[in-house]
Amino acid sequence: MVTERKIPTTPAPDGLKQLRALGYNRAPRSKLPVMRSSTQDVLQALSHSGSLADLLQQNHKSQQCLKAIDGVLAPGLRASVYAGSLENGTWCLLTVSNSAAAKLRQLTPSLAAHLRVKGWNIQSIKVKLIIGNPRTSDPK
């Protein structure tokens, strides 16, 4: 038999007024029991899986490359640039703007040279245009 835990919740005063207008004398509670279990942090789970750990490491290196070129890019351009994949000496930069993509394509030789000076083994840089804003989760 599963016992239901009483979790103290206090709805906002105006929320309670709205519920009373609907005929409730208190806030409705879920019929589902609250289940607590030991969970792992997502990064911990990724680091313990072989292929996912490699993907996490690749993402970390790509983010470090983006930080390395941070001072080279103009602030307006930097705001629309995101780190993509980093594989076999080829790094991918992502952007949401056509004009930013064109400017990045002009800068790729100097960006690759700057990264090589900083110690990164980057032979070429690809620029890809993405649809929508990658920092928001709702699709357009």
CYANA upper distance limits for C-alpha pairs under 8 A (distance plus 0.5 A):
  2 VAL  CA     33 PRO  CA      7.78
  3 THR  CA     33 PRO  CA      7.91
  4 GLU  CA     33 PRO  CA      6.04
  4 GLU  CA     34 VAL  CA      7.67
  5 ARG  CA     33 PRO  CA      7.77
  5 ARG  CA     34 VAL  CA      7.39
 11 PRO  CA     15 GLY  CA      6.61
 11 PRO  CA     16 LEU  CA      6.62
 11 PRO  CA     27 ALA  CA      7.64
 12 ALA  CA     16 LEU  CA      6.78
 13 PRO  CA     17 LYS  CA      6.92
 14 ASP  CA     18 GLN  CA      6.80
 15 GLY  CA     19 LEU  CA      6.79
 16 LEU  CA     20 ARG  CA      6.62
 16 LEU  CA     26 ARG  CA      7.72
 16 LEU  CA     27 ALA  CA      7.34
 17 LYS  CA     21 ALA  CA      6.71
 18 GLN  CA     22 LEU  CA      7.03
 19 LEU  CA     23 GLY  CA      7.06
 19 LEU  CA     24 TYR  CA      5.91
 19 LEU  CA     25 ASN  CA      7.91
 19 LEU  CA     26 ARG  CA      7.89
 19 LEU  CA     27 ALA  CA      7.31
 20 ARG  CA     24 TYR  CA      5.24
 20 ARG  CA     25 ASN  CA      6.11
 20 ARG  CA     26 ARG  CA      7.87
 24 TYR  CA     28 PRO  CA      8.02
 40 GLN  CA     44 GLN  CA      6.80
 40 GLN  CA     45 ALA  CA      6.76
 41 ASP  CA     45 ALA  CA      6.86
 42 VAL  CA     46 LEU  CA      6.66
 43 LEU  CA     47 SER  CA      6.57
 44 GLN  CA     48 HIS  CA      6.94
 45 ALA  CA     49 SER  CA      7.21
 46 LEU  CA     52 LEU  CA      5.83
 46 LEU  CA     53 ALA  CA      5.89
 46 LEU  CA     56 LEU  CA      7.50
 47 SER  CA     52 LEU  CA      7.31
 47 SER  CA     53 ALA  CA      4.98
 47 SER  CA     56 LEU  CA      7.76
 48 HIS  CA     52 LEU  CA      8.44
 48 HIS  CA     53 ALA  CA      7.05
 49 SER  CA     53 ALA  CA      6.07
 50 GLY  CA     54 ASP  CA      7.00
 51 SER  CA     55 LEU  CA      6.84
 52 LEU  CA     56 LEU  CA      6.59
 53 ALA  CA     57 GLN  CA      6.64
 54 ASP  CA     58 GLN  CA      6.60
 55 LEU  CA     59 ASN  CA      6.66
 56 LEU  CA     60 HIS  CA      6.68
 57 GLN  CA     61 LYS  CA      6.75
 58 GLN  CA     62 SER  CA      6.70
 58 GLN  CA     85 SER  CA      7.75
 58 GLN  CA     86 LEU  CA      6.83
 58 GLN  CA     87 GLU  CA      8.39
 59 ASN  CA     63 GLN  CA      6.71
 59 ASN  CA     84 GLY  CA      8.25
 59 ASN  CA     85 SER  CA      7.42
 59 ASN  CA     86 LEU  CA      8.05
 60 HIS  CA     64 GLN  CA      6.77
 61 LYS  CA     65 CYS  CA      6.76
 61 LYS  CA     86 LEU  CA      7.99
 62 SER  CA     66 LEU  CA      6.88
 62 SER  CA     83 ALA  CA      6.31
 62 SER  CA     84 GLY  CA      7.14
 62 SER  CA     85 SER  CA      7.03
 62 SER  CA     86 LEU  CA      6.30
 62 SER  CA     91 TRP  CA      7.99
 63 GLN  CA     67 LYS  CA      6.84
 63 GLN  CA     83 ALA  CA      6.35
 64 GLN  CA     68 ALA  CA      6.68
 65 CYS  CA     69 ILE  CA      7.05
 65 CYS  CA     83 ALA  CA      8.43
 65 CYS  CA    115 LEU  CA      7.74
 65 CYS  CA    120 TRP  CA      8.28
 66 LEU  CA     70 ASP  CA      6.67
 66 LEU  CA     82 TYR  CA      8.11
 66 LEU  CA     83 ALA  CA      6.56
 68 ALA  CA    115 LEU  CA      7.49
 68 ALA  CA    118 LYS  CA      8.11
 69 ILE  CA     73 LEU  CA      7.07
 69 ILE  CA    111 LEU  CA      7.36
 69 ILE  CA    114 HIS  CA      7.89
 69 ILE  CA    115 LEU  CA      7.70
 70 ASP  CA     78 ARG  CA      7.43
 72 VAL  CA    111 LEU  CA      8.24
 73 LEU  CA     77 LEU  CA      6.78
 73 LEU  CA     78 ARG  CA      6.15
 74 ALA  CA     78 ARG  CA      6.46
 75 PRO  CA     79 ALA  CA      6.79
 76 GLY  CA     80 SER  CA      7.76
 77 LEU  CA     81 VAL  CA      7.20
 77 LEU  CA    100 ALA  CA      6.69
 80 SER  CA     95 THR  CA      6.08
 80 SER  CA     96 VAL  CA      6.91
 80 SER  CA     97 SER  CA      7.62
 80 SER  CA    100 ALA  CA      7.66
 81 VAL  CA     93 LEU  CA      7.22
 81 VAL  CA     94 LEU  CA      6.27
 81 VAL  CA     95 THR  CA      5.35
 81 VAL  CA     96 VAL  CA      8.18
 81 VAL  CA    100 ALA  CA      8.37
 82 TYR  CA     93 LEU  CA      6.47
 82 TYR  CA     94 LEU  CA      5.46
 82 TYR  CA     95 THR  CA      6.63
 83 ALA  CA     92 CYS  CA      7.27
 83 ALA  CA     93 LEU  CA      5.70
 83 ALA  CA     94 LEU  CA      6.62
 84 GLY  CA     91 TRP  CA      7.42
 84 GLY  CA     92 CYS  CA      5.24
 84 GLY  CA     93 LEU  CA      5.64
 84 GLY  CA     94 LEU  CA      6.40
 85 SER  CA     91 TRP  CA      6.38
 85 SER  CA     92 CYS  CA      5.81
 85 SER  CA     93 LEU  CA      8.27
 86 LEU  CA     90 THR  CA      6.29
 86 LEU  CA     91 TRP  CA      4.89
 86 LEU  CA     92 CYS  CA      6.88
 87 GLU  CA     91 TRP  CA      6.97
 89 GLY  CA    121 ASN  CA      6.17
 89 GLY  CA    122 ILE  CA      4.95
 89 GLY  CA    123 GLN  CA      5.66
 89 GLY  CA    124 SER  CA      7.16
 90 THR  CA    122 ILE  CA      6.36
 90 THR  CA    123 GLN  CA      6.47
 90 THR  CA    124 SER  CA      5.45
 90 THR  CA    125 ILE  CA      6.12
 90 THR  CA    126 LYS  CA      7.72
 91 TRP  CA    122 ILE  CA      7.26
 91 TRP  CA    124 SER  CA      7.02
 91 TRP  CA    125 ILE  CA      5.33
 91 TRP  CA    126 LYS  CA      6.70
 92 CYS  CA    125 ILE  CA      6.15
 92 CYS  CA    126 LYS  CA      5.12
 92 CYS  CA    127 VAL  CA      6.26
 92 CYS  CA    128 LYS  CA      7.58
 93 LEU  CA    125 ILE  CA      7.64
 93 LEU  CA    126 LYS  CA      6.63
 93 LEU  CA    127 VAL  CA      5.36
 93 LEU  CA    128 LYS  CA      6.75
 94 LEU  CA    127 VAL  CA      6.42
 94 LEU  CA    128 LYS  CA      5.48
 94 LEU  CA    129 LEU  CA      6.37
 94 LEU  CA    130 ILE  CA      7.02
 95 THR  CA    100 ALA  CA      7.25
 95 THR  CA    101 ALA  CA      6.73
 95 THR  CA    127 VAL  CA      8.07
 95 THR  CA    128 LYS  CA      6.97
 95 THR  CA    129 LEU  CA      5.66
 95 THR  CA    130 ILE  CA      6.46
 96 VAL  CA    100 ALA  CA      8.19
 96 VAL  CA    101 ALA  CA      8.36
 96 VAL  CA    129 LEU  CA      6.09
 96 VAL  CA    130 ILE  CA      5.64
 96 VAL  CA    131 ILE  CA      6.61
 96 VAL  CA    132 GLY  CA      7.00
 96 VAL  CA    133 ASN  CA      7.13
 97 SER  CA    101 ALA  CA      6.66
 97 SER  CA    129 LEU  CA      7.38
 98 ASN  CA    102 ALA  CA      6.74
 98 ASN  CA    129 LEU  CA      7.50
 99 SER  CA    103 LYS  CA      6.77
100 ALA  CA    104 LEU  CA      6.53
101 ALA  CA    105 ARG  CA      6.63
101 ALA  CA    127 VAL  CA      6.86
101 ALA  CA    128 LYS  CA      7.63
101 ALA  CA    129 LEU  CA      7.11
102 ALA  CA    106 GLN  CA      7.00
103 LYS  CA    107 LEU  CA      6.85
104 LEU  CA    108 THR  CA      6.48
104 LEU  CA    127 VAL  CA      7.43
105 ARG  CA    126 LYS  CA      8.31
105 ARG  CA    127 VAL  CA      6.97
107 LEU  CA    111 LEU  CA      6.48
108 THR  CA    112 ALA  CA      6.46
108 THR  CA    124 SER  CA      8.09
108 THR  CA    125 ILE  CA      6.40
108 THR  CA    126 LYS  CA      8.32
109 PRO  CA    113 ALA  CA      6.71
109 PRO  CA    124 SER  CA      8.16
109 PRO  CA    125 ILE  CA      8.36
110 SER  CA    114 HIS  CA      6.53
111 LEU  CA    115 LEU  CA      6.70
112 ALA  CA    116 ARG  CA      6.70
112 ALA  CA    122 ILE  CA      6.45
112 ALA  CA    123 GLN  CA      7.05
112 ALA  CA    124 SER  CA      6.85
112 ALA  CA    125 ILE  CA      7.16
113 ALA  CA    117 VAL  CA      6.74
114 HIS  CA    118 LYS  CA      6.84
115 LEU  CA    119 GLY  CA      6.90
115 LEU  CA    120 TRP  CA      5.80
115 LEU  CA    121 ASN  CA      8.03
115 LEU  CA    122 ILE  CA      7.14
116 ARG  CA    120 TRP  CA      5.36
116 ARG  CA    121 ASN  CA      6.35
116 ARG  CA    122 ILE  CA      6.70
132 GLY  CA    139 PRO  CA      7.87
132 GLY  CA    140 LYS  CA      7.18
